[in-house]
Amino acid sequence: MSNKANVEKIGLVLSGGLARGACQLAFANEVIKKVGRDRIKILSCSSIGSLNGYAIATDSVDTMLANYCNFDCESTSEFRFFIKNRLFRKVFASLGNKTIDIPFYVSATRLPLFQEYYFYLHRDSPIREVKSLVNIAMAFPLVNGPKRDQAKRSYIDGGAGDNVPIYPLLDQDLDLILALHLYPRFRPSENAILSCQKDGKILLDVDTTLEEPEEHSSFSLSQTDLNEMVEDGAAYGKQFADFVFQDMTKEGIEARSFEWTRSKIDLRRNKTRDGLLRLVEILNLFFSMRYPE
């Protein structure tokens, strides 16, 4: 871990949450603009966060935000058809085969044992492998999953087992782990908290959709809703970044992170949870009991 007084090495964690990923990416974009992209050293991603992570890793955030704003599905069945047949081809075609200059992990849940796997993607990863693993990481159960890798092993969406994949970053040389998730009741595991305390890392989790209206759910896939979530995420992300990153001193960021978290306790406690993410919470709890860290 760096001994510098400033926060220079940041790891971002991006959770799953389907349509709410629009809000997450817009929020993350404001953080990156505030701290500087050079400080983002690594990402760890689940589900839709994997696609957002790929956009960040290849410096293609503006293109991905435009994809969100231009997407329009009025029903879940229409979305199921689209994701099975056109989504990945269209998104990857728009992002191009750019170099991955920020390495990232994507999580996937392997069948039939329901064990969580974390795949590391980097500058030298073949683009075919990158596309395959991001696709696997977004193998939503009952929508487009499961998916198989090149060895014919089957996986579903990594969010089933670890929707906020902090774990891969615990051993990284970082000053700050910033987990950007999409449900208010999330709390990092005790192991993650203790690991960061031991190593002197700041661990901060933020619900990027905390101030979203309840009607903006994980399945709010209309163009109107997605555009509103991009706008809301950017506004909330700027508010957060301007407050927490007033300067880059470790002491200051740690104090303001605590203050930000404390100021949101009641709102997070009273916020109605999205139905899909409530199910994900239950699945994550089940997997953590079967496979403790």
Secondary structure as UniProt FT lines:
FT   STRAND          10..14
FT   HELIX           18..20
FT   HELIX           21..35
FT   HELIX           37..39
FT   STRAND          40..45
FT   HELIX           48..57
FT   TURN            58..59
FT   HELIX           61..70
FT   HELIX           76..85
FT   HELIX           87..95
FT   STRAND          104..110
FT   TURN            111..114
FT   STRAND          115..121
FT   TURN            123..124
FT   HELIX           127..137
FT   TURN            141..144
FT   STRAND          147..148
FT   TURN            150..151
FT   STRAND          154..157
FT   HELIX           158..160
FT   HELIX           167..169
FT   TURN            170..171
FT   STRAND          176..181
FT   TURN            184..185
FT   HELIX           190..199
FT   STRAND          202..207
FT   TURN            208..211
FT   TURN            214..215
FT   TURN            218..219
FT   HELIX           223..244
FT   HELIX           250..263
FT   HELIX           265..270
FT   HELIX           275..290
//
